[in-house]
Every structure is written in C-alpha cells, then in structure tokens.
Amino acid sequence: MSRPTVKPYKDSAEGKKAQVEQMFDNISGKYDFLNHFLSLGIDKGWRNKIIRMMRNDAPQRILDVATGTGDLLLLQGKKLRPQRLVGFDLSQGMLDVARKKLDKHGLEAELVRGDAENMPFDDNSFDAITVAFGVRNFENLEKGLTEMARVLAPGGKVYILEFSQPQAFPFKQIYGFYSRKILPFLGKLISGDASAYTYLPESIAVFPYGDAMMRILEKSGYKPLQYIPVTLGVATIYVATKEA
Ligand SMILES: C[S@@+](CC[C@H](N)C(=O)[O-])C[C@H]1O[C@@H](n2cnc3c(N)ncnc32)[C@H](O)[C@@H]1O
C-alpha cells in the first residue's frame, strides 16, 4: 500500500526531494536553535542514547546519513573516535553549519553532499549507519533504507531515530496540540519559513512507526533487532542489522 506524500511547500510543483533540500537550506542558520528550543533540549538525550547503544560494538567506520548540522556526527567523533567518520546530507546549507561546528571542536570528518537514495559509497563499507530525523524526509523511504543496507557491512547495525506518535492519554492530546498549534507558530516566527514547521507535524502524522517500521526494515534488507520509544513515544529508536 502506498503512503501519502507530504511535501513542505504545497504551492510548489517540485518533487519532495527538491523541496526538502530547499527547506533545509532555508532554515539551516536557525536549525540548531529551533531544534533544541522546540524540543526543550530533549533531542540531545535521544542522540546520546544512540551513542551509548553503539559503544558496545565500537564501530570503526561510521556513516551518519542526513547528518544535517552534524549534532550526532559530533558526538560520534568525540565519544566513539572511529577510524572513518562520514556525514552525508542533501543540503549544502546544513553541511556548511556542520563543518563550522566540527572545526570549532577540532574534529575530523568527511562531509559529503548527496542523496541517501543513491550514495557514492562502495558496498559493505560501513560498520554502523545512523540517521536522526532523516528517513521521514526521504522521497522514497524503502529506496533510502535499501541503499543504506547496501553500504552497511554484514554484521553491521543501522540506528534510526525518528519521530513517532505518542498514544497515552492525556499526553497524546497535549503533544498533539503542541505540535499542531504551538510548534508551527514558534517555528514560523523564528525561522521565517512558515511551511517548514507545518510540514513537521504533517509528515509525522503519515509516517510509519513501531511494528510497521520494523516490517519496512525487514523488507528493505535488514534483520530488525529492536525498537525503543523515547519520551512517551514522541520519538523511537530502531535498530537493525545486516546479516553476515
Ligand atoms: C531534520 S534534519 C536532521 C539533521 C540531523 N540528523 C539532526 O539530528 O539534527 C533532516 C536532514 O535530512 C536531510 N535529508 C533529507 N532527505 C535527504 C536525502 N534524500 N538524502 C540525504 N539527506 C537528506 C536534510 O537535508 C536535513 O539536513
């Protein structure tokens, strides 16, 4: 069954990919502030949890897909110290911010601009792949996941952090009001891009989560391992492996 496609700019005839690139180029300068402000800093804890989960395997070749302004990449560089660290993203504006942050912290990483659905990496070239708040923005989710499975080494793991939908009363209702009313208002006010922060709750509402996401991972070439809802299900961390 095909999923409805939600795009950032409703009046534009461009495809989702071009619109997503434009949106992140537009908001790149304000992205970090808005991210931490609108999530009350909780997003930092979610990324740290991924780092703790990765630690046991000590992956030496790490690819952070949809790295954006590089928050997860920075943590990987600081805390996991891999031999090879690559941040990959569609938006040059976001990568420019990531580069500045890496330089400020004296960290080395390759930053590559491109499309996650068609990456310029050899088969089996990474021990771990991470994606934080990226897969929801892919034009073709299955294609992106399959491409990540191609470049992941057998036995390697993928860690996906993505928004999901809280179910518990009354948190579901409170969060629904926050994400549909307050978040778009503040997002527009601060970023100047009215569409970006209505796209956020709209894209979350149609995006698969929980067991549905595990089934998609399985169809895309992985053995799904576990999923962990965080902050009452506002987001979920999915872990899957490529069988050796
Ligand atoms: C919400 S940001 C997340 C950034 C970062 N991972 C974080 O946790 O803050 C989503 C990022 O996904 C990138 N993106 C969306 N579609 C992409 C694609 N097809 N290939 C590569 N990057 C993509 C966007 O350019 C944007 O930087």
The ligand as an SDF file (V2000), in Angstrom:
LIG
                    3D

 27 29  0  0  0  0  0  0  0  0999 V2000
   15.5930   17.2170   10.4650 C   0  0  0  0  0  0  0  0  0  0  0  0
   17.1800   17.2610    9.7550 S   0  0  0  0  0  0  0  0  0  0  0  0
   18.0920   16.1990   10.8090 C   0  0  0  0  0  0  0  0  0  0  0  0
   19.5270   16.5680   10.9410 C   0  0  0  0  0  0  0  0  0  0  0  0
   20.3230   15.8110   11.9930 C   0  0  0  0  0  0  0  0  0  0  0  0
   20.4390   14.4100   11.6980 N   0  0  0  0  0  0  0  0  0  0  0  0
   19.7870   16.0210   13.3900 C   0  0  0  0  0  0  0  0  0  0  0  0
   19.5880   15.0390   14.1090 O   0  0  0  0  0  0  0  0  0  0  0  0
   19.5710   17.1660   13.7850 O   0  0  0  0  0  0  0  0  0  0  0  0
   16.9400   16.2540    8.3300 C   0  0  0  0  0  0  0  0  0  0  0  0
   18.0950   16.2510    7.3510 C   0  0  0  0  0  0  0  0  0  0  0  0
   17.8510   15.2440    6.3700 O   0  0  0  0  0  0  0  0  0  0  0  0
   18.4020   15.6730    5.1560 C   0  0  0  0  0  0  0  0  0  0  0  0
   17.8350   14.8850    4.0680 N   0  0  0  0  0  0  0  0  0  0  0  0
   16.5350   14.7960    3.7200 C   0  0  0  0  0  0  0  0  0  0  0  0
   16.3840   13.9690    2.6660 N   0  0  0  0  0  0  0  0  0  0  0  0
   17.6280   13.5160    2.3590 C   0  0  0  0  0  0  0  0  0  0  0  0
   18.1280   12.6240    1.3620 C   0  0  0  0  0  0  0  0  0  0  0  0
   17.3340   12.0660    0.4720 N   0  0  0  0  0  0  0  0  0  0  0  0
   19.4460   12.3770    1.3450 N   0  0  0  0  0  0  0  0  0  0  0  0
   20.2840   12.9660    2.2480 C   0  0  0  0  0  0  0  0  0  0  0  0
   19.8670   13.8130    3.1970 N   0  0  0  0  0  0  0  0  0  0  0  0
   18.5520   14.0910    3.2570 C   0  0  0  0  0  0  0  0  0  0  0  0
   18.0370   17.1650    5.1190 C   0  0  0  0  0  0  0  0  0  0  0  0
   18.8060   17.8960    4.2050 O   0  0  0  0  0  0  0  0  0  0  0  0
   18.2640   17.5710    6.5790 C   0  0  0  0  0  0  0  0  0  0  0  0
   19.5520   18.0880    6.7870 O   0  0  0  0  0  0  0  0  0  0  0  0
  1  2  1  0
  2  3  1  0
  2 10  1  0
  3  4  1  0
  4  5  1  0
  5  6  1  0
  5  7  1  0
  7  8  2  0
  7  9  1  0
 10 11  1  0
 11 12  1  0
 11 26  1  0
 12 13  1  0
 13 14  1  0
 13 24  1  0
 14 15  1  0
 14 23  1  0
 15 16  2  0
 16 17  1  0
 17 18  1  0
 17 23  2  0
 18 19  1  0
 18 20  2  0
 20 21  1  0
 21 22  2  0
 22 23  1  0
 24 25  1  0
 24 26  1  0
 26 27  1  0
M  CHG  2   2   1   9  -1
M  END
$$$$
